[in-house]
Amino acid sequence: MENKFFENALSSFVFDMAGGNAIRHLADKGYSVKRIKDMLEYPLSFEKVQKTVWGHLLDKKTILLEEPGTKTDKEKIVYVERTDRYGRKSFCGVTETDRDHREILWKSTEYSPKEKQDFLHYISEKCCQNEKGNAYISCDFGIMAKNGGTTYDTMLSTLNSRQKEYIEGLPWPYRRVYHQLDLQMQEIAGTLYQEGVYQGVCYFVDLEEKVVF
């Protein structure tokens, strides 16, 4: 048992030194799995990079598996940058208790603009009223992809190459999940809504407001 634990710890350490920390750092910048893989000096499979990125997005609460506002009180791993006495930088995982997503009684509204292209401006304004990183959008990409048909392909065709690569690179599960409304996801949501190929819900946690679109 002790040998197995040591082997796992050593394997994890070697992986982090070889590319794990770099993968997480690039994921924080919003890069797609494919681009991260291409940027790494150490050869890693697409699947390994994808798994690391997905796990990191879950740890950082960039992606939630439960609806925002669902009460949680559990540990999460936060990666912090540290510098040694020689000026070399590294990333270290620190365990924190997650109490960020309190249970919320949402005020629900439906968004029905006169012009569909106004949607991006609308959610951008809403995000500015929230604390940074505290707004989410529902994502049914995994459901759409696994159900087959032309809907998923049609949706992807409306995105530019960078946006499409980001969506295709993540292993979306066959269920609704929730992605932070960062700038990239705001752009993606704005494009999809304007083209009339996606419906969902935006959650603005500080405002305790969810918007159905």
C-alpha positions in Angstrom: 0.0 0.0 0.0 2.8 2.4 0.9 4.7 1.6 -2.3 1.6 2.2 -4.3 1.0 5.6 -2.6 4.6 6.6 -3.2 4.4 5.6 -6.9 1.2 7.6 -7.3 2.7 10.6 -5.6 5.9 10.3 -7.7 3.9 10.0 -10.9 1.9 13.1 -10.0 5.0 15.1 -9.2 6.7 14.1 -12.4 3.6 15.0 -14.4 3.3 18.4 -12.8 7.0 19.1 -13.5 6.6 17.9 -17.0 3.6 19.9 -18.0 0.7 19.8 -15.5 1.4 23.2 -14.0 1.8 24.7 -17.5 -1.4 23.1 -18.6 -3.3 24.7 -15.7 -1.7 28.1 -16.3 -2.7 28.1 -20.0 -6.2 26.9 -19.2 -6.6 29.9 -16.9 -5.8 32.1 -19.9 -8.7 30.5 -21.8 -6.7 28.5 -24.3 -8.3 25.4 -26.0 -7.1 21.9 -25.2 -5.6 21.6 -28.7 -3.7 24.9 -28.4 -2.4 23.9 -25.0 -1.1 20.6 -26.3 0.6 22.3 -29.2 2.3 24.8 -26.9 3.8 22.2 -24.6 7.4 21.3 -24.9 6.8 17.9 -23.2 4.9 15.4 -25.3 1.5 14.6 -23.8 -1.5 13.0 -25.4 -4.6 15.1 -26.2 -6.6 13.0 -23.8 -4.1 13.6 -20.9 -4.2 17.4 -21.6 -8.0 17.3 -21.9 -8.4 15.5 -18.6 -6.1 17.9 -16.8 -7.8 21.0 -18.2 -11.3 19.7 -17.4 -10.2 18.8 -13.8 -8.7 22.2 -13.4 -11.8 24.0 -14.6 -13.8 22.0 -12.1 -11.4 22.7 -9.3 -11.4 26.5 -10.0 -15.2 26.6 -10.3 -14.9 27.8 -13.9 -17.3 25.0 -14.6 -19.9 23.8 -12.1 -21.7 20.5 -12.3 -24.6 21.8 -10.2 -26.7 24.9 -10.7 -25.1 28.0 -9.3 -26.7 28.9 -6.0 -26.7 25.3 -4.8 -25.3 25.4 -1.3 -21.9 23.8 -1.0 -19.3 23.5 1.8 -16.5 21.3 0.6 -12.8 21.4 -0.1 -11.4 22.5 -3.4 -7.8 22.9 -4.8 -6.6 26.3 -5.7 -3.3 26.7 -7.5 -1.1 29.6 -6.4 2.1 30.8 -8.0 5.2 30.7 -5.8 8.8 31.9 -6.4 11.8 30.3 -4.9 15.0 32.2 -3.8 16.5 31.7 -7.2 13.5 33.5 -8.9 12.1 30.3 -10.4 8.3 30.2 -10.5 6.1 27.2 -9.9 2.5 26.4 -9.1 1.4 24.7 -5.9 -2.0 23.3 -5.0 -3.5 24.7 -1.8 -6.7 23.2 -0.3 -9.4 25.6 0.6 -13.0 25.2 1.9 -15.4 26.3 -0.8 -18.2 28.4 0.6 -18.6 30.7 -2.4 -21.8 29.4 -3.9 -24.5 29.9 -1.3 -28.1 28.8 -1.7 -30.0 31.5 -3.6 -33.6 32.3 -4.1 -33.4 33.4 -7.7 -35.3 36.3 -9.3 -36.1 34.8 -12.7 -36.6 37.0 -15.8 -36.9 36.2 -19.5 -34.7 38.0 -22.0 -36.6 39.1 -25.1 -34.7 41.8 -26.9 -35.8 43.7 -30.0 -32.6 42.9 -31.7 -30.8 39.6 -31.1 -27.4 41.2 -31.5 -28.1 43.2 -28.3 -27.7 40.0 -26.2 -23.9 40.2 -25.9 -24.1 43.8 -24.7 -26.8 42.9 -22.2 -24.9 40.0 -20.6 -21.6 42.0 -20.6 -23.4 44.8 -18.7 -24.8 42.3 -16.2 -21.4 40.8 -15.7 -19.9 44.2 -14.9 -22.5 44.5 -12.1 -21.3 41.2 -10.6 -18.1 40.4 -8.8 -15.6 39.1 -11.4 -16.1 35.4 -12.1 -19.4 35.2 -10.3 -21.7 34.8 -13.3 -22.5 31.6 -15.2 -24.2 30.3 -18.3 -25.8 26.9 -18.7 -24.2 24.6 -21.2 -25.9 21.7 -22.9 -23.1 21.0 -25.4 -22.6 17.4 -24.1 -26.3 16.6 -24.5 -26.4 18.1 -28.0 -23.3 16.3 -29.1 -24.3 12.9 -27.9 -27.9 13.2 -29.2 -26.5 13.5 -32.7 -28.3 15.1 -35.6 -27.4 18.3 -37.3 -28.2 20.7 -34.3 -24.8 20.4 -32.7 -22.9 20.8 -36.0 -25.1 23.7 -37.0 -24.3 25.4 -33.6 -20.6 24.9 -34.0 -20.7 26.3 -37.6 -21.8 29.7 -36.3 -18.6 30.0 -34.1 -15.2 31.3 -35.3 -12.3 28.8 -35.2 -11.0 29.8 -31.8 -14.4 29.5 -30.2 -15.2 26.2 -31.9 -11.9 24.7 -30.9 -12.5 25.6 -27.3 -16.0 24.0 -27.2 -14.9 20.9 -29.1 -11.9 20.4 -26.9 -13.7 19.9 -23.6 -15.3 16.6 -22.6 -18.8 17.9 -21.9 -20.8 15.3 -20.0 -24.3 14.2 -21.0 -25.9 16.7 -18.7 -26.4 20.4 -18.2 -23.3 22.1 -16.7 -22.5 25.7 -16.0 -19.5 27.7 -17.3 -18.3 31.0 -16.0 -19.4 33.9 -18.2 -15.8 35.1 -18.9 -15.1 37.2 -22.0 -14.8 34.1 -24.2 -18.1 32.6 -23.1 -19.8 35.9 -23.4 -18.7 36.1 -27.0 -19.8 32.5 -27.6 -23.2 33.0 -26.0 -23.7 36.2 -27.9 -22.9 34.5 -31.2 -25.1 31.5 -30.6 -28.0 33.6 -29.4 -27.8 36.0 -32.4 -27.8 33.0 -34.7 -30.8 31.5 -32.9 -29.1 28.1 -32.3 -29.0 28.0 -28.5 -31.2 28.5 -25.5 -30.3 28.4 -21.9 -30.0 30.4 -18.6 -27.5 33.0 -17.4 -26.9 33.3 -13.6 -25.7 36.5 -12.0 -24.9 35.4 -8.5 -24.4 38.8 -6.8 -27.6 40.1 -8.3 -29.3 36.9 -7.4 -30.9 37.0 -10.8 -31.2 34.3 -13.5 -32.1 35.2 -17.1 -33.7 32.7 -19.4 -32.9 33.2 -23.0 
